[in-house]
Amino acid sequence: MTVLHVDANSAYLSWSAVKLLEQGYGQDIRQIPSVIAGDPKDRHGIILAKSMAAKKYQIKTGESLFEAFRKCPNLQVF
């Protein structure tokens, strides 16, 4: 039997980064503290995927945006 583990969270952020760059977004979100999550204007949502830079702030998948912003006020949400 072969077991394969894929970190889909990191892949999802990477795919989003490539799409944003193709659309002309000026910064690679893989290089900054960034997450894929709900809309912060609606004050709801959880972290679905995070960049390596966000991991340095101890931001976790499944965490609320409120908690993530407390750890990293300059966090970018996509």
DRENBA-437024 format. One record per residue: residue number from 1; x, y, z of N, C-alpha, C, O, CB in turn. Coordinates in Angstrom, 3 decimals. Glycine has a CB too. Layout:
seq->NUM&n_xx->X&n_yy->Y&n_zz->Z&ca_xx->X&ca_yy->Y&ca_zz->Z&c_xx->X&c_yy->Y&c_zz->Z&o_xx->X&o_yy->Y&o_zz->Z&cb_xx->X&cb_yy->Y&cb_zz->Z
...
end
This chain:
seq->1&n_xx->0.837&n_yy->-1.165&n_zz->0.000&ca_xx->0.000&ca_yy->0.000&ca_zz->0.000&c_xx->0.890&c_yy->1.239&c_zz->0.000&o_xx->1.913&o_yy->1.290&o_zz->0.683&cb_xx->-0.957&cb_yy->-0.008&cb_zz->1.208
seq->2&n_xx->0.482&n_yy->2.226&n_zz->-0.773&ca_xx->1.184&ca_yy->3.504&ca_zz->-0.827&c_xx->0.291&c_yy->4.574&c_zz->-0.225&o_xx->-0.891&o_yy->4.669&o_zz->-0.558&cb_xx->1.583&cb_yy->3.869&cb_zz->-2.287
seq->3&n_xx->0.857&n_yy->5.379&n_zz->0.661&ca_xx->0.120&ca_yy->6.483&ca_zz->1.263&c_xx->0.756&c_yy->7.777&c_zz->0.782&o_xx->1.973&o_yy->7.951&o_zz->0.851&cb_xx->0.121&cb_yy->6.395&cb_zz->2.831
seq->4&n_xx->-0.078&n_yy->8.673&n_zz->0.297&ca_xx->0.396&ca_yy->9.952&ca_zz->-0.216&c_xx->-0.265&c_yy->11.071&c_zz->0.577&o_xx->-1.490&o_yy->11.128&o_zz->0.687&cb_xx->0.097&cb_yy->10.094&cb_zz->-1.738
seq->5&n_xx->0.542&n_yy->11.945&n_zz->1.117&ca_xx->0.022&ca_yy->13.105&ca_zz->1.853&c_xx->0.352&c_yy->14.359&c_zz->1.049&o_xx->1.510&o_yy->14.602&o_zz->0.708&cb_xx->0.629&cb_yy->13.187&cb_zz->3.310
seq->6&n_xx->-0.663&n_yy->15.142&n_zz->0.755&ca_xx->-0.480&ca_yy->16.379&ca_zz->0.004&c_xx->-0.954&c_yy->17.538&c_zz->0.875&o_xx->-2.063&o_yy->17.502&o_zz->1.409&cb_xx->-1.254&cb_yy->16.340&cb_zz->-1.359
seq->7&n_xx->-0.122&n_yy->18.560&n_zz->1.018&ca_xx->-0.491&ca_yy->19.753&ca_zz->1.766&c_xx->-1.300&c_yy->20.651&c_zz->0.832&o_xx->-0.751&o_yy->21.542&o_zz->0.184&cb_xx->0.777&cb_yy->20.499&cb_zz->2.326
seq->8&n_xx->-2.602&n_yy->20.408&n_zz->0.770&ca_xx->-3.466&ca_yy->21.156&ca_zz->-0.151&c_xx->-3.620&c_yy->22.610&c_zz->0.266&o_xx->-3.877&o_yy->23.468&o_zz->-0.579&cb_xx->-4.836&cb_yy->20.502&cb_zz->-0.234
seq->9&n_xx->-3.466&n_yy->22.906&n_zz->1.563&ca_xx->-3.583&ca_yy->24.298&ca_zz->2.005&c_xx->-2.506&c_yy->25.162&c_zz->1.357&o_xx->-2.810&o_yy->26.223&o_zz->0.811&cb_xx->-3.481&cb_yy->24.389&cb_zz->3.539
seq->10&n_xx->-1.274&n_yy->24.724&n_zz->1.411&ca_xx->-0.192&ca_yy->25.485&ca_zz->0.779&c_xx->-0.384&c_yy->25.547&c_zz->-0.730&o_xx->-0.114&o_yy->26.574&o_zz->-1.353&cb_xx->1.172&cb_yy->24.863&cb_zz->1.112
seq->11&n_xx->-0.844&n_yy->24.460&n_zz->-1.310&ca_xx->-1.075&ca_yy->24.435&ca_zz->-2.753&c_xx->-2.160&c_yy->25.430&c_zz->-3.136&o_xx->-2.031&o_yy->26.123&o_zz->-4.145&cb_xx->-1.462&cb_yy->23.022&cb_zz->-3.215
seq->12&n_xx->-3.217&n_yy->25.510&n_zz->-2.353&ca_xx->-4.316&ca_yy->26.436&ca_zz->-2.650&c_xx->-3.825&c_yy->27.877&c_zz->-2.632&o_xx->-4.192&o_yy->28.656&o_zz->-3.512&cb_xx->-5.465&cb_yy->26.257&cb_zz->-1.640
seq->13&n_xx->-3.010&n_yy->28.250&n_zz->-1.660&ca_xx->-2.479&ca_yy->29.605&ca_zz->-1.621&c_xx->-1.560&c_yy->29.835&c_zz->-2.820&o_xx->-1.596&o_yy->30.907&o_zz->-3.424&cb_xx->-1.723&cb_yy->29.858&cb_zz->-0.297
seq->14&n_xx->-0.751&n_yy->28.860&n_zz->-3.166&ca_xx->0.154&ca_yy->29.004&ca_zz->-4.314&c_xx->-0.620&c_yy->29.172&c_zz->-5.609&o_xx->-0.263&o_yy->30.008&o_zz->-6.440&cb_xx->1.082&cb_yy->27.793&cb_zz->-4.419
seq->15&n_xx->-1.675&n_yy->28.390&n_zz->-5.792&ca_xx->-2.490&ca_yy->28.522&ca_zz->-7.001&c_xx->-3.139&c_yy->29.900&c_zz->-7.055&o_xx->-3.217&o_yy->30.519&o_zz->-8.117&cb_xx->-3.570&cb_yy->27.420&cb_zz->-7.053
seq->16&n_xx->-3.601&n_yy->30.371&n_zz->-5.907&ca_xx->-4.206&ca_yy->31.708&ca_zz->-5.841&c_xx->-3.174&c_yy->32.780&c_zz->-6.172&o_xx->-3.483&o_yy->33.751&o_zz->-6.863&cb_xx->-4.807&cb_yy->31.965&cb_zz->-4.443
seq->17&n_xx->-1.946&n_yy->32.605&n_zz->-5.679&ca_xx->-0.872&ca_yy->33.573&ca_zz->-5.953&c_xx->-0.585&c_yy->33.649&c_zz->-7.444&o_xx->-0.456&o_yy->34.742&o_zz->-7.996&cb_xx->0.413&cb_yy->33.194&cb_zz->-5.188
seq->18&n_xx->-0.487&n_yy->32.515&n_zz->-8.092&ca_xx->-0.216&ca_yy->32.484&ca_zz->-9.534&c_xx->-1.342&c_yy->33.173&c_zz->-10.296&o_xx->-1.083&o_yy->33.946&o_zz->-11.219&cb_xx->-0.046&cb_yy->31.028&cb_zz->-10.030
seq->19&n_xx->-2.594&n_yy->32.898&n_zz->-9.916&ca_xx->-3.736&ca_yy->33.525&ca_zz->-10.589&c_xx->-3.691&c_yy->35.043&c_zz->-10.414&o_xx->-3.914&o_yy->35.784&o_zz->-11.371&cb_xx->-5.069&cb_yy->32.961&cb_zz->-10.040
seq->20&n_xx->-3.405&n_yy->35.509&n_zz->-9.196&ca_xx->-3.321&ca_yy->36.952&ca_zz->-8.950&c_xx->-2.210&c_yy->37.592&c_zz->-9.777&o_xx->-2.402&o_yy->38.670&o_zz->-10.339&cb_xx->-3.087&cb_yy->37.226&cb_zz->-7.461
seq->21&n_xx->-1.052&n_yy->36.939&n_zz->-9.858&ca_xx->0.054&ca_yy->37.477&ca_zz->-10.648&c_xx->-0.309&c_yy->37.545&c_zz->-12.127&o_xx->0.030&o_yy->38.510&o_zz->-12.812&cb_xx->1.311&cb_yy->36.626&cb_zz->-10.455
seq->22&n_xx->-1.000&n_yy->36.516&n_zz->-12.617&ca_xx->-1.442&ca_yy->36.514&ca_zz->-14.012&c_xx->-2.428&c_yy->37.647&c_zz->-14.290&o_xx->-2.487&o_yy->38.165&o_zz->-15.405&cb_xx->-2.080&cb_yy->35.170&cb_zz->-14.360
seq->23&n_xx->-3.206&n_yy->38.031&n_zz->-13.268&ca_xx->-4.190&ca_yy->39.103&ca_zz->-13.412&c_xx->-3.576&c_yy->40.484&c_zz->-13.175&o_xx->-4.277&o_yy->41.494&o_zz->-13.225&cb_xx->-5.344&cb_yy->38.882&cb_zz->-12.446
seq->24&n_xx->-2.261&n_yy->40.526&n_zz->-12.917&ca_xx->-1.588&ca_yy->41.806&ca_zz->-12.780&c_xx->-1.395&c_yy->42.294&c_zz->-11.361&o_xx->-0.934&o_yy->43.417&o_zz->-11.158&cb_xx->-2.329&cb_yy->42.811&cb_zz->-13.518
seq->25&n_xx->-1.740&n_yy->41.472&n_zz->-10.360&ca_xx->-1.509&ca_yy->41.882&ca_zz->-8.976&c_xx->-0.009&c_yy->42.070&c_zz->-8.783&o_xx->0.774&o_yy->41.217&o_zz->-9.200&cb_xx->-2.083&cb_yy->40.829&cb_zz->-7.962
seq->26&n_xx->0.399&n_yy->43.151&n_zz->-8.170&ca_xx->1.805&ca_yy->43.547&ca_zz->-8.133&c_xx->2.697&c_yy->42.831&c_zz->-7.149&o_xx->3.908&o_yy->43.052&o_zz->-7.158&cb_xx->1.878&cb_yy->44.946&cb_zz->-7.850
seq->27&n_xx->2.146&n_yy->41.975&n_zz->-6.295&ca_xx->2.974&ca_yy->41.326&ca_zz->-5.277&c_xx->2.643&c_yy->39.843&c_zz->-5.214&o_xx->1.486&o_yy->39.451&o_zz->-5.363&cb_xx->2.768&cb_yy->41.987&cb_zz->-3.892
seq->28&n_xx->3.653&n_yy->39.031&n_zz->-4.994&ca_xx->3.477&ca_yy->37.591&ca_zz->-4.847&c_xx->3.038&c_yy->37.313&c_zz->-3.411&o_xx->3.829&o_yy->37.474&o_zz->-2.482&cb_xx->4.795&cb_yy->36.814&cb_zz->-5.201
seq->29&n_xx->1.794&n_yy->36.899&n_zz->-3.222&ca_xx->1.270&ca_yy->36.702&ca_zz->-1.875&c_xx->1.932&c_yy->35.533&c_zz->-1.142&o_xx->1.721&o_yy->35.355&o_zz->0.058&cb_xx->-0.220&cb_yy->36.478&cb_zz->-1.940
seq->30&n_xx->2.719&n_yy->34.747&n_zz->-1.847&ca_xx->3.475&ca_yy->33.680&ca_zz->-1.172&c_xx->4.635&c_yy->34.250&c_zz->-0.372&o_xx->5.175&o_yy->33.571&o_zz->0.502&cb_xx->3.997&cb_yy->32.662&cb_zz->-2.193
seq->31&n_xx->5.026&n_yy->35.485&n_zz->-0.658&ca_xx->6.205&ca_yy->36.099&ca_zz->-0.043&c_xx->5.871&c_yy->37.020&c_zz->1.129&o_xx->6.779&o_yy->37.513&o_zz->1.799&cb_xx->6.968&cb_yy->36.873&cb_zz->-1.079
seq->32&n_xx->4.594&n_yy->37.261&n_zz->1.386&ca_xx->4.176&ca_yy->38.171&ca_zz->2.454&c_xx->3.228&c_yy->37.433&c_zz->3.404&o_xx->2.701&o_yy->36.379&o_zz->3.047&cb_xx->3.488&cb_yy->39.445&cb_zz->1.864
seq->33&n_xx->3.005&n_yy->37.967&n_zz->4.599&ca_xx->2.006&ca_yy->37.344&ca_zz->5.478&c_xx->0.613&c_yy->37.480&c_zz->4.850&o_xx->0.034&o_yy->38.566&o_zz->4.836&cb_xx->2.033&cb_yy->37.996&cb_zz->6.901
seq->34&n_xx->0.097&n_yy->36.392&n_zz->4.344&ca_xx->-1.190&ca_yy->36.428&ca_zz->3.656&c_xx->-1.959&c_yy->35.140&c_zz->3.909&o_xx->-1.387&o_yy->34.096&o_zz->4.224&cb_xx->-0.994&cb_yy->36.646&cb_zz->2.146
seq->35&n_xx->-3.274&n_yy->35.248&n_zz->3.762&ca_xx->-4.151&ca_yy->34.097&ca_zz->3.954&c_xx->-5.264&c_yy->34.120&c_zz->2.916&o_xx->-5.585&o_yy->35.161&o_zz->2.341&cb_xx->-4.741&cb_yy->34.086&cb_zz->5.382
seq->36&n_xx->-5.837&n_yy->32.952&n_zz->2.694&ca_xx->-7.073&ca_yy->32.819&ca_zz->1.937&c_xx->-8.145&c_yy->32.594&c_zz->3.004&o_xx->-8.055&o_yy->31.654&o_zz->3.794&cb_xx->-7.014&cb_yy->31.625&cb_zz->0.852
seq->37&n_xx->-9.159&n_yy->33.464&n_zz->3.022&ca_xx->-10.174&ca_yy->33.386&ca_zz->4.081&c_xx->-11.437&c_yy->34.122&c_zz->3.637&o_xx->-11.561&o_yy->34.548&o_zz->2.489&cb_xx->-9.634&cb_yy->33.986&cb_zz->5.415
seq->38&n_xx->-12.367&n_yy->34.259&n_zz->4.581&ca_xx->-13.602&ca_yy->35.004&ca_zz->4.331&c_xx->-13.334&c_yy->36.490&c_zz->4.223&o_xx->-12.189&o_yy->36.932&o_zz->4.312&cb_xx->-14.619&cb_yy->34.740&cb_zz->5.433
seq->39&n_xx->-14.377&n_yy->37.248&n_zz->4.033&ca_xx->-14.280&ca_yy->38.693&ca_zz->3.855&c_xx->-14.131&c_yy->39.397&c_zz->5.204&o_xx->-15.047&o_yy->39.352&o_zz->6.025&cb_xx->-15.515&cb_yy->39.225&cb_zz->3.109
seq->40&n_xx->-12.987&n_yy->40.047&n_zz->5.444&ca_xx->-12.788&ca_yy->40.717&ca_zz->6.735&c_xx->-13.752&c_yy->41.881&c_zz->6.958&o_xx->-13.990&o_yy->42.253&o_zz->8.107&cb_xx->-11.367&cb_yy->41.218&cb_zz->6.836
seq->41&n_xx->-14.312&n_yy->42.468&n_zz->5.901&ca_xx->-15.279&ca_yy->43.558&ca_zz->6.050&c_xx->-16.565&c_yy->43.059&c_zz->6.708&o_xx->-17.242&o_yy->43.808&o_zz->7.412&cb_xx->-15.594&cb_yy->44.187&cb_zz->4.682
seq->42&n_xx->-16.890&n_yy->41.801&n_zz->6.475&ca_xx->-18.072&ca_yy->41.195&ca_zz->7.092&c_xx->-17.770&c_yy->40.653&c_zz->8.484&o_xx->-18.661&o_yy->40.156&o_zz->9.173&cb_xx->-18.610&cb_yy->40.075&cb_zz->6.209
seq->43&n_xx->-16.509&n_yy->40.753&n_zz->8.892&ca_xx->-16.054&ca_yy->40.324&ca_zz->10.221&c_xx->-16.383&c_yy->38.858&c_zz->10.501&o_xx->-16.755&o_yy->38.499&o_zz->11.619&cb_xx->-16.682&cb_yy->41.202&cb_zz->11.295
seq->44&n_xx->-16.244&n_yy->38.026&n_zz->9.489&ca_xx->-16.401&ca_yy->36.599&ca_zz->9.713&c_xx->-15.432&c_yy->35.850&c_zz->8.818&o_xx->-14.814&o_yy->36.430&o_zz->7.925&cb_xx->-17.856&cb_yy->36.148&cb_zz->9.450
seq->45&n_xx->-15.312&n_yy->34.607&n_zz->9.059&ca_xx->-14.458&ca_yy->33.781&ca_zz->8.229&c_xx->-13.342&c_yy->33.145&c_zz->9.017&o_xx->-12.963&o_yy->33.605&o_zz->10.093&cb_xx->-13.889&cb_yy->34.586&cb_zz->7.112
seq->46&n_xx->-12.834&n_yy->32.088&n_zz->8.458&ca_xx->-11.708&ca_yy->31.383&ca_zz->9.049&c_xx->-10.603&c_yy->31.263&c_zz->8.017&o_xx->-10.831&o_yy->31.421&o_zz->6.817&cb_xx->-12.131&cb_yy->29.989&cb_zz->9.568
seq->47&n_xx->-9.423&n_yy->30.987&n_zz->8.493&ca_xx->-8.264&ca_yy->30.823&ca_zz->7.627&c_xx->-8.380&c_yy->29.480&c_zz->6.898&o_xx->-8.465&o_yy->28.428&o_zz->7.531&cb_xx->-6.935&cb_yy->30.905&cb_zz->8.447
seq->48&n_xx->-8.384&n_yy->29.527&n_zz->5.574&ca_xx->-8.426&ca_yy->28.308&ca_zz->4.761&c_xx->-7.033&c_yy->27.896&c_zz->4.303&o_xx->-6.742&o_yy->26.706&o_zz->4.178&cb_xx->-9.334&cb_yy->28.509&cb_zz->3.546
seq->49&n_xx->-6.180&n_yy->28.871&n_zz->4.057&ca_xx->-4.806&ca_yy->28.613&ca_zz->3.618&c_xx->-3.958&c_yy->29.805&c_zz->4.032&o_xx->-4.462&o_yy->30.922&o_zz->4.150&cb_xx->-4.727&cb_yy->28.370&cb_zz->2.062
seq->50&n_xx->-2.668&n_yy->29.566&n_zz->4.253&ca_xx->-1.770&ca_yy->30.635&ca_zz->4.705&c_xx->-0.419&c_yy->30.506&c_zz->4.030&o_xx->-0.001&o_yy->29.421&o_zz->3.627&cb_xx->-1.604&cb_yy->30.603&cb_zz->6.236
seq->51&n_xx->0.254&n_yy->31.647&n_zz->3.918&ca_xx->1.600&ca_yy->31.664&ca_zz->3.337&c_xx->2.621&c_yy->31.244&c_zz->4.391&o_xx->2.319&o_yy->31.209&o_zz->5.583&cb_xx->1.945&cb_yy->33.075&cb_zz->2.777
seq->52&n_xx->3.826&n_yy->30.926&n_zz->3.939&ca_xx->4.909&ca_yy->30.588&ca_zz->4.870&c_xx->5.215&c_yy->31.782&c_zz->5.767&o_xx->5.538&o_yy->31.607&o_zz->6.942&cb_xx->6.183&cb_yy->30.152&cb_zz->4.099
seq->53&n_xx->5.115&n_yy->32.989&n_zz->5.224&ca_xx->5.357&ca_yy->34.196&ca_zz->6.033&c_xx->4.306&c_yy->34.322&c_zz->7.138&o_xx->4.629&o_yy->34.773&o_zz->8.237&cb_xx->5.345&cb_yy->35.464&cb_zz->5.138
seq->54&n_xx->3.062&n_yy->33.934&n_zz->6.871&ca_xx->2.011&ca_yy->33.972&ca_zz->7.896&c_xx->2.246&c_yy->32.903&c_zz->8.959&o_xx->1.930&o_yy->33.112&o_zz->10.131&cb_xx->0.625&cb_yy->33.780&cb_zz->7.254
seq->55&n_xx->2.795&n_yy->31.768&n_zz->8.559&ca_xx->3.080&ca_yy->30.694&ca_zz->9.520&c_xx->4.065&c_yy->31.165&c_zz->10.581&o_xx->4.011&o_yy->30.697&o_zz->11.718&cb_xx->3.637&cb_yy->29.452&cb_zz->8.798
seq->56&n_xx->4.958&n_yy->32.078&n_zz->10.236&ca_xx->5.927&ca_yy->32.602&ca_zz->11.198&c_xx->5.250&c_yy->33.366&c_zz->12.331&o_xx->5.833&o_yy->33.536&o_zz->13.402&cb_xx->6.926&cb_yy->33.507&cb_zz->10.494
seq->57&n_xx->4.020&n_yy->33.827&n_zz->12.098&ca_xx->3.242&ca_yy->34.515&ca_zz->13.135&c_xx->2.356&c_yy->33.541&c_zz->13.914&o_xx->1.515&o_yy->33.963&o_zz->14.707&cb_xx->2.378&cb_yy->35.615&cb_zz->12.507
seq->58&n_xx->2.544&n_yy->32.256&n_zz->13.691&ca_xx->1.762&ca_yy->31.201&ca_zz->14.356&c_xx->0.286&c_yy->31.218&c_zz->13.952&o_xx->-0.577&o_yy->30.800&o_zz->14.724&cb_xx->1.873&cb_yy->31.350&cb_zz->15.867
seq->59&n_xx->0.004&n_yy->31.698&n_zz->12.752&ca_xx->-1.363&ca_yy->31.676&ca_zz->12.234&c_xx->-1.673&c_yy->30.248&c_zz->11.799&o_xx->-0.862&o_yy->29.598&o_zz->11.139&cb_xx->-1.546&cb_yy->32.688&cb_zz->11.041
seq->60&n_xx->-2.851&n_yy->29.771&n_zz->12.176&ca_xx->-3.238&ca_yy->28.377&ca_zz->11.939&c_xx->-4.433&c_yy->28.296&c_zz->10.995&o_xx->-5.295&o_yy->29.175&o_zz->10.997&cb_xx->-3.567&cb_yy->27.677&cb_zz->13.268
seq->61&n_xx->-4.480&n_yy->27.252&n_zz->10.201&ca_xx->-5.645&ca_yy->26.953&ca_zz->9.373&c_xx->-6.817&c_yy->26.660&c_zz->10.307&o_xx->-6.662&o_yy->25.946&o_zz->11.298&cb_xx->-5.368&cb_yy->25.742&cb_zz->8.402
seq->62&n_xx->-7.976&n_yy->27.205&n_zz->9.994&ca_xx->-9.161&ca_yy->27.019&ca_zz->10.822&c_xx->-9.344&c_yy->28.095&c_zz->11.878&o_xx->-10.384&o_yy->28.162&o_zz->12.533&cb_xx->-9.101&cb_yy->25.690&cb_zz->11.485
seq->63&n_xx->-8.338&n_yy->28.931&n_zz->12.040&ca_xx->-8.393&ca_yy->30.017&ca_zz->13.017&c_xx->-9.268&c_yy->31.156&c_zz->12.479&o_xx->-9.383&o_yy->31.330&o_zz->11.266&cb_xx->-6.962&cb_yy->30.533&cb_zz->13.347
seq->64&n_xx->-9.876&n_yy->31.920&n_zz->13.370&ca_xx->-10.689&ca_yy->33.056&ca_zz->12.934&c_xx->-9.799&c_yy->34.187&c_zz->12.434&o_xx->-8.643&o_yy->34.308&o_zz->12.840&cb_xx->-11.590&cb_yy->33.553&cb_zz->14.082
seq->65&n_xx->-10.346&n_yy->35.004&n_zz->11.556&ca_xx->-9.610&ca_yy->36.176&ca_zz->11.079&c_xx->-9.294&c_yy->37.115&c_zz->12.237&o_xx->-8.230&o_yy->37.734&o_zz->12.261&cb_xx->-10.414&cb_yy->36.918&cb_zz->9.995
seq->66&n_xx->-10.201&n_yy->37.225&n_zz->13.186&ca_xx->-9.992&ca_yy->38.092&ca_zz->14.347&c_xx->-8.704&c_yy->37.703&c_zz->15.074&o_xx->-7.870&o_yy->38.560&o_zz->15.364&cb_xx->-11.200&cb_yy->38.012&cb_zz->15.313
seq->67&n_xx->-8.543&n_yy->36.415&n_zz->15.366&ca_xx->-7.341&ca_yy->35.940&ca_zz->16.052&c_xx->-6.097&c_yy->36.124&c_zz->15.188&o_xx->-5.034&o_yy->36.482&o_zz->15.696&cb_xx->-7.498&cb_yy->34.470&cb_zz->16.436
seq->68&n_xx->-6.224&n_yy->35.881&n_zz->13.898&ca_xx->-5.075&ca_yy->36.026&ca_zz->12.996&c_xx->-4.595&c_yy->37.471&c_zz->12.942&o_xx->-3.391&o_yy->37.726&o_zz->12.935&cb_xx->-5.436&cb_yy->35.543&cb_zz->11.586
seq->69&n_xx->-5.534&n_yy->38.421&n_zz->12.905&ca_xx->-5.156&ca_yy->39.835&ca_zz->12.881&c_xx->-4.521&c_yy->40.274&c_zz->14.198&o_xx->-3.691&o_yy->41.183&o_zz->14.210&cb_xx->-6.377&cb_yy->40.700&cb_zz->12.583
seq->70&n_xx->-4.895&n_yy->39.648&n_zz->15.291&ca_xx->-4.250&ca_yy->39.960&ca_zz->16.576&c_xx->-2.783&c_yy->39.542&c_zz->16.546&o_xx->-1.934&o_yy->40.208&o_zz->17.139&cb_xx->-4.983&cb_yy->39.255&cb_zz->17.746
seq->71&n_xx->-2.490&n_yy->38.460&n_zz->15.869&ca_xx->-1.099&ca_yy->37.976&ca_zz->15.770&c_xx->-0.294&c_yy->38.753&c_zz->14.741&o_xx->0.907&o_yy->38.964&o_zz->14.908&cb_xx->-1.079&cb_yy->36.494&cb_zz->15.413
seq->72&n_xx->-0.971&n_yy->39.181&n_zz->13.666&ca_xx->-0.276&ca_yy->39.857&ca_zz->12.559&c_xx->-1.187&c_yy->40.944&c_zz->11.983&o_xx->-1.945&o_yy->40.686&o_zz->11.048&cb_xx->0.138&cb_yy->38.833&cb_zz->11.442
seq->73&n_xx->-1.115&n_yy->42.164&n_zz->12.541&ca_xx->-2.012&ca_yy->43.241&ca_zz->12.098&c_xx->-1.898&c_yy->43.597&c_zz->10.611&o_xx->-2.855&o_yy->44.110&o_zz->10.030&cb_xx->-1.742&cb_yy->44.467&cb_zz->12.909
seq->74&n_xx->-0.744&n_yy->43.334&n_zz->9.987&ca_xx->-0.574&ca_yy->43.672&ca_zz->8.568&c_xx->-0.886&c_yy->42.486&c_zz->7.645&o_xx->-0.486&o_yy->42.491&o_zz->6.481&cb_xx->0.855&cb_yy->44.155&cb_zz->8.319
seq->75&n_xx->-1.580&n_yy->41.495&n_zz->8.143&ca_xx->-1.959&ca_yy->40.319&ca_zz->7.374&c_xx->-2.815&c_yy->40.717&c_zz->6.171&o_xx->-3.733&o_yy->41.527&o_zz->6.300&cb_xx->-2.715&cb_yy->39.317&cb_zz->8.261
seq->76&n_xx->-2.518&n_yy->40.155&n_zz->5.018&ca_xx->-3.293&ca_yy->40.394&ca_zz->3.799&c_xx->-4.250&c_yy->39.235&c_zz->3.592&o_xx->-3.846&o_yy->38.075&o_zz->3.673&cb_xx->-2.364&cb_yy->40.570&cb_zz->2.561
seq->77&n_xx->-5.514&n_yy->39.535&n_zz->3.326&ca_xx->-6.555&ca_yy->38.508&ca_zz->3.156&c_xx->-7.001&c_yy->38.486&c_zz->1.712&o_xx->-7.281&o_yy->39.527&o_zz->1.117&cb_xx->-7.767&cb_yy->38.769&cb_zz->4.094
seq->78&n_xx->-7.064&n_yy->37.290&n_zz->1.152&ca_xx->-7.523&ca_yy->37.079&ca_zz->-0.227&c_xx->-8.577&c_yy->36.017&c_zz->-0.260&o_xx->-9.093&o_yy->35.691&o_zz->-1.329&cb_xx->-6.364&cb_yy->36.695&cb_zz->-1.148
end
